[in-house]
Amino acid sequence: MAETKIFEILDEAKELDAKIAKYKDVADQDMMMVWMDNILKLVTKLGKAEEELQERFEMLEDSLEK
């Protein structure tokens, strides 16, 4: 379900945030690029989950109208 995906993505984001906080003082440019890439992947996943959730709500609305 989309809701489960969203919670999984939020858990991934929390883990990444903790990792960034732990290593930010020693991070080099390459590590920062990896983190940025991971953040963009999480945002993309979140967007896809939100689209799926929106589609499900639209289908629910359509079925309630009938």
Buried (B, 14 or more C-beta within 10 A) or exposed (E): EBEEBBEEBEEBBEEBEEBBEEEEEEBEEEBEEEBEEBBEEBEEBBEEBBEBBEEEEEEEEEEEEE
